[in-house]
Amino acid sequence: MNNQLDICAIFERSRLSAFQMLVLGQCFLCMAVDGFDIQAMAYAAPSLIAQWGIPIANLGPVFSISMLGMLIGSLALGAIADRVGRRPALVSASLTMAVLMYLTAQTTTVDGLLALRFFTGIAMGAIVPNAATLVTEYAPGHNRVMLLTLVSSGLVVGGLVGGALAAALIPQYGWQVVFYLGAFAPLCVGVIMLFALPESLQWCVLRERQLDRVRAILTRIEPGLRINEQTRLLIAEPRRKGLSLAHLFADGRLPGTLLLWLINFMNMLCIYFLASWTPVLMSGAGHTPSQAVLAGTSMWLGGLAGGWLLGWFVDRHGFGAVLVPTFIVSAVAIVLFSHHYNSINLAYLTIAVAGFGILGGQAALNAMTSTFYPTALRATGTGWTLGLGRLGGICGPFVGATLLHLQWSTSELLVAAAIPASIAAIGIIGFWRLNRTTAVPMPN
């Protein structure tokens, strides 16, 4: 028997096993919890504004502060996870979110909301890069992008479920019910992961930790695999210590990294502009609170369809060929939404089409980012890319609040949201041209 085994080769040739499905399922739940909590403030906002009697624009900083926290969490905790492991990062982030969301339901001041949403954002920032990294490392090679896109769509599922529950429960129980639900969900997911989520096998081999556990898991992924304690586990890339931010730009990655930052910045600016202000703007246009929340939910419903379908198309045609037209259509849909928001049915339709592209497209962008970097850099690279995206997310609500202060009309506000979607499409064209020989880049 060969005394050396490349574990990457196991995943490249494997079929999707029950154990891998268990890991991917937990990562999906992480994403769903994150999506629910990200959107919680926007869904609670119309009822909270009415109860507290505060101006609409006062919530702009509350929306933005959570994005600032997520930026810090993505940058700092992604790098920490590359050192301590993906599992402890995900478990601790989920349990921390549960505590902070419960406290948010108890607050009675805007200052309290600001503080709690900031720290909740830091915890939320650890979820996406680490969950995406685990999926990339556990998914079979032949359908890795599709599975990563499907799991990333958990963000959209969380926002969709949160909107449906908010529309049904807020009229009876008040805005606080959103945050009670937002506390219960990550508590359950965190406990499940504490007992059932394994560590990244590639991380364990690179760090030379838990190698007996790695061997046991490999036999579950590939039954019949001949392996024993003398088998030396290898990974296709060498272990490198002391990796810094500069490594994201090394080995020809400079233009790709910068374009990924631009694309994610612009798309998340667009997403959080619309996600934060759509329910509030629809309520101000005369629609009922439930209709306003459902308008926001429609965007997430479109994003769910986009996340599932775009992953299938990307696996077959590559990122650029699929995402460029998707983002162009989204920009057009946002412009149409700006002209038809007074008609509730047309508003539902156009915002759903926009969500198909920008939210569903974000799931594909997460896959594109994660597959661009090697294992030793993956969580750091994904964390920094999403962190720069979160910076766009910070700007989105802030831009909306600024334009409201300048007394822009609802139609003008919504037209402005189409601009970053268009810039994201241009960035994807550039990234596609740089990586045309590997239209669907796969990790080593």
TAJO-V146421 format. One record per run of one state. SS is the DSSP state (a for helix, b for strand, c for the rest). FROM is the first residue (numbers start at 0). TO is the last residue. Records with the same first field share a line. If there is no record, write none. Layout:
SS = FROM-TO, FROM-TO
This chain:
c = 0-2, 13-16, 52-54, 84-84, 106-108, 138-139, 152-152, 173-174, 196-199, 207-209, 221-230, 234-243, 249-252, 284-287, 317-317, 340-342, 372-373, 405-408, 434-434, 438-443
b = 3-5, 231-233
a = 6-12, 17-51, 55-83, 85-105, 109-137, 140-151, 153-172, 175-195, 200-206, 210-220, 244-248, 253-283, 288-316, 318-339, 343-371, 374-404, 409-433, 435-437
